[in-house]
Amino acid sequence: MSDFRRVPMGVDPYKPSSARIYNYMLGGKDYYEADLEYAEQVLRVAPDSKALARMSRRFLLQGVEVAVGAGVCQIVDVGAGIPISPSVYEVARKVEPSVRVVSIDFDPVVHAHATAMLSGAAGNTPMLADLRQPADMIDRLSSEGLIDFAQPVAVLIVGVLHFIMDEENPGGILAELRAAMAPGSYLVVTHATSESDSRFVRQAMSATKGSSAVPALRSRAEIASYLEGLETLAPGLAPIQDWLDDDLPATRVEILGCICRKS
Ligand SMILES: C[S@@+](CC[C@H](N)C(=O)[O-])C[C@H]1O[C@@H](n2cnc3c(N)ncnc32)[C@H](O)[C@@H]1O
């Protein structure tokens, strides 16, 4: 567990954070007591959540392999989380050694970890930015010379969209990103659905109240509407289990994933 004395400015270690809960679920060490408590509550109603976190990670890395395998050499990983190996950068560079990755997160703890862990890795840049301000994000990526939006780019938004509230307009955010992406670009997304176990839904809502980890669970149709105008690769918007090779069981929390391409 992380030491409270090292909490960056503006971070409340008493409120659960999605980055740190996810780090715990993946077997990392970068979480606080509040995250551990919340994660243990989730595991009581959805004991398969650690397995689901690993599946989500596999899906993310599969998206990277698909996009880079198709010739995309620049990646924006939005809501990148606390760095963990194998990382997006490691997997991308195995396929194409010249790939550049920008790892964006709005959480100062994540940014501090990413800055410490990624410094020195050529072409791997951490950035503190908020997906809910897509125009600013795109502008910075472009003006700082990190991403050339005239060329195809892979945008990864995995495990993040369900933390964007309705009033923050997730569909509009994706439309803005899509408009900035050149033809041949890829979008890799996941979203937890309202079909998830109802005990989990109730408990997640009450335990995360007032924190940045409150989820907005949505229907398949709503999530599909965010991807309009993009070509969806097979098997389309589907439980992430369907994207992975093995015969994986359904989980209490349902997460849909999709790898999309802009033609
Ligand atoms: C569950 S983790 C997913 C990490 C990573 N994408 C993965 O799949 O391994 C969600 C991450 O999204 C970040 N996040 C949530 N809302 C965000 C926003 N509006 N802008 C940027 N990052 C955000 C959180 O801080 C957290 O690190």
The ligand as a Gaussian input file, in Angstrom:
#p B3LYP/6-31G(d) Opt

LIG

0 1
 C       -9.871000       1.975000     -14.542000
 S       -8.516000       3.000000     -14.891000
 C       -8.099000       2.425000     -16.522000
 C       -6.619000       2.466000     -16.809000
 C       -6.191000       2.062000     -18.206000
 N       -6.922000       2.758000     -19.248000
 C       -6.289000       0.586000     -18.439000
 O       -7.222000       0.153000     -19.099000
 O       -5.439000      -0.160000     -17.963000
 C       -9.354000       4.561000     -15.282000
 C       -8.386000       5.732000     -15.432000
 O       -9.078000       6.814000     -16.066000
 C       -8.668000       8.022000     -15.463000
 N       -9.715000       9.032000     -15.736000
 C      -11.014000       9.037000     -15.302000
 N      -11.651000      10.123000     -15.776000
 C      -10.757000      10.802000     -16.533000
 C      -10.820000      12.008000     -17.283000
 N      -11.942000      12.738000     -17.325000
 N       -9.733000      12.425000     -17.959000
 C       -8.573000      11.702000     -17.898000
 N       -8.441000      10.562000     -17.187000
 C       -9.523000      10.107000     -16.516000
 C       -8.517000       7.648000     -13.984000
 O       -7.718000       8.567000     -13.281000
 C       -7.880000       6.269000     -14.101000
 O       -6.480000       6.336000     -14.128000

